[in-house]
Amino acid sequence: MNEFLGLAYYAEVPAVVFDIQRVGPSTGMPTRTQQGDLLSCAYASHGDTRHICLYPADPGECFEMAVEAFDLAERLQTPVLVVSDLDIGMNDWMVREFQWDDAYRPDRGKMMTREQIESLEKFHRYLDVDGDGIPWRTLPGVHPKAAYFTRGSGHNQFGAYTEDAAEYQQVLDRLMNKWQTAKQRVPRALIDGEGSEIGIVSIGSGDSAVREALALLRAQGVAIDYLRVRAFPFGEEVERFFADHQRVFV
């Protein structure tokens, strides 16, 4: 699977994967929870590859982030992994009633219309025309001047095969620019409390246990600020949280 994730990342093909973590390695303890896939999901495949990850804390967020994952994958033309765990995926939960907006329509991102293609002299699949690292794409059958195109081998910004180091680096640099764009589009971390010297950071289903512990500590007069990471790449608020606290428990 890692090889195909790398293909989707480099060829810039939208994809969504749901990973329900359990204790490893191998079969591990298949009825116990562990968040042991965080790094493998974030950097799956070889080479300079990194993936957008969403971290739901309960089944309600799984429902919401499923929709968001598909929209992000289309907008950014890249794999998105929804990283859950056994505690969420296997146990019974009481959650708020799911809300669905019937007016919702999928966001396909930068998809060229027939009219847009008509106005072009040529269509280049991997050309960054807007400066945000995200190229325009087409769907099969839209126009003969812009047949659906993707390439998983070394390519330049025009989509042609290359082994030229400078052309290869240009594409990788653009992918890193797209990664910076992703930071502005993924869900922000949630922060509870401010002003304490001590902070705690959690991810996924650990949220419930942390909130229970915080309630007990605050009842005893122990002030602790809390940040829950909801997505990778991390936003600036995560870096600031670590910088603003003398001690952080993760």
JOGILIN-V413295 format. One record per helix or strand. SS is the DSSP state (a for helix, b for strand). FROM is the first residue (numbers start at 0). LEN is the number of residues. If there is no record, write none. Layout:
{{SS FROM LEN} {SS FROM LEN}}
This chain:
{{a 1 10} {b 14 7} {a 37 5} {b 51 3} {a 58 18} {b 78 7} {a 85 5} {b 110 1} {a 113 5} {b 136 1} {a 143 3} {b 154 1} {b 160 1} {a 164 19} {b 189 3} {b 197 6} {a 205 14} {b 224 5} {b 230 2} {a 235 8} {b 246 3}}
